[in-house]
């Protein structure tokens, strides 16, 4: 299938590792020009060099913490300058701390809103002029299965990520006239640093071993294994492509059957 991504220009937030990196690699493999982003310059440059070695020179790195208003705006401006425009925006960030409601102060809630919701808002707002000029703009929000099925001990993620789904649905309607398609991708349990950190936190809280907690988590997945970052990336690459030209305003899970709702 020809995806029509050759020469398309993309910004992928939070892409120095994990799913963000896999998304950048998937887009580059289809011929897109990509700006990757992360907070740590050394880690980001290492990823940029590895992507260049694997997929060619059309990759740039912009160091920024997109949970901060001024840095999110600067990151998009720099990406547009380097790419000469923007066709695809993938919003993504790390997850907030785990914890039960009673253990979390208001500051944790404010940080989670900045990290998960306002980062997406700011990236979209700065990207819109370029996406409108594109004529085939795509906005894809990377969230979590928590938007469809809350996870015990992740109240911050459960509450705030759901707001990103509301944002995506609203934008899909408001931006349809500009030929900008907006979708949300909700990964299930994917083998990343974030999942390993959650297993460690849950093991500590429950006074169990990490192996016990991880095994119990995997036992809830009908396919009997965690997902791979590349499996999530494949869907996002498709949604960014010309083949997904009639898909907008939807939230798609990549979860191995974990979400129990219809």
ABEGO torsion letter per residue (X at the ends): XBAGABGBBBBBBGAABEAAAAAAAAAAAAGBBBBBBBABAAAAAAAAAAAAAAAEABBBBBBBBAABAAAAAAAAAAAAAAAGEBABBBBBBBBBBBEBAAABBAAAAAAAAAAAAAAAAAAAAAAAAAAAAAGABBBBBBBBAAAABBBBGAAAAAAAAAAAAAAAAAAAAAAAAAGBBBBBBBBBBBBBAAAAAAAAAAAAAAGBBAAAAAAAAAAABAAGBBBBAAAAAAAAAAAABAAAAABBGBBBBBAGGABABX
